[in-house]
């Protein structure tokens, strides 16, 4: 006897990719430059928070974002033009530059984290605190595994 095929909405893989597409869209109120700026400011902060500290460069942003250096370079150039990030002389190599967040970039970082936290909290509204804690640990672990497989 044949088993009935499961619907796509009941399968974790397709459901995950559907959610990623939804979450990966720029919110309606943001233009594409601001949305890509969020990617860059969060990458710069992520690089700053790594266990092996060092100057943040376009290369480290590319590595953090798992994108080609040319893609990171374009995104960083847009973020510099939008005044979210500034390029400063490297302290360790006079031939290169380092990246740092501007006041405008720090504000974009704060507002983006607030928005992302709000979306997460809305999605888990009505869950018990215990369920939220368990899910948070599993979600972060799951995401880190995906990122590490990059």
N, C-alpha and C positions, 0 to 999 in steps of 0.2 A: 504494500500500500504506500502510495506517495504521501509525503508530508506536505502540508500546505507551506508555500513559500512565505517567509517572514516579510513584513512590509519594511521598506527602507527606514521608516521612522522608528522601528523597533530594534534596529541594528546599531551598535555603538559606533562603528567606523563612519558610515554615512551621516549619522546624526552629529558626530563630532565635526566633520567637514562642513556640514550645513551651518552649525553654530559658529565655526571659525569664519566662514564667509560673512555671516551676519555681523559678527564682532569686528571684522576687519574693514568694514565700510566706515567712511568718514561720517560722523554725525551730520545731519542736515545743515546745522548752523555753522559748520566749518568749511572753509574752502580747502582745496587740495594742498595748498602750500602749508597751511596751518597743520593739516593732518600729517604731512610728511615731516614738518617741524617737530611734532610730538614724537615721532619715531626717533628723530635725531637727539632731542633733548633727553629722552629716556635712555637712549644708548650711551650718551655721554655720561649721564649719572650712573648707569650700570657699570661702565668702565671704571669710573671713580671708586665704586664700591667693591671692586674685585679684590680678592685677597692679595694679589701681587700688584701693589700700587705702582703707578708710573704715570707719565704724561699721557693724556688722551690724544690720539692721533686719528687721522682718517682711517688708517689701517686697523687700529683697535676698534673703531666704530664698525668697520666692515666685518671684522671677526665677530664682534658682539651680535650684530644683526644677521649674520650668516648670509651676506650678500657680497657680490664682487666689489673689489676696491673702486672700480669706475662708478658703480651705482652709489656706493657710499660717498664718493667724492662729489657727485652731482647733488645728492641729498644734503650733504654738509654745505656745499656752496649756496644752495637755496636757503638753508637755515642761517648762514652768515648774512646773506642779503636781507633776510627778514629780521635780522638783529636778534635771533634767539641764541646764537653761538658766536663767539669771536675767535679768530685765529691769532695766536700770539707766538712770539719767538720761543722756540724750545730752549729750556734751561740746560739740556744735556747735549744738544746738537745744533749748532748755529745754522746749519743748512736746512733744518726742518722747522715745522711749526707744531704747536700744540693747540688743542681746542679747550675752551671753557665756556660755561654758560654765562650769559649776560643776565641782568636783572629781568629783562623781558623773557628770556629763556627759562629762568627759575620760576617765574609766574606761570608760564605755559606748562611747565612740569607739574607745579602744584595743582593747577586747574585740571590737567589731564588725569592725574592720579585721583583727584576728587571725583571726576566724572566716571572713571573706570570702577572705582570703589562703589559708587552709587549704583551702577549697572549690576555689579556683583551682588550688592545687598538687595536690590529689587528682585533679582533672580532667585535668591535664597530666602526671600520673605516668607514667613510662616513656618520655616524649618525650626526645629528645636536647636538650642545652643550647642548641644552635643553633636547633632547631625552636621551643623555648620562647621564645627571644629574638625570633625573627622573628614568631611568633604574638603576643607581647606588644605589639610595635610596631604590628602590623596591628590588633589588637583595640582598643588605646587610640585609634588614629587613627579606626577605624570608629565607635567609641562617641562620640568627640568630634564627628564629622560628624553623627551622629544627633541629638546634643544641640544642635548649632548650628542644625539644621533645625527644632528644637523647635517 
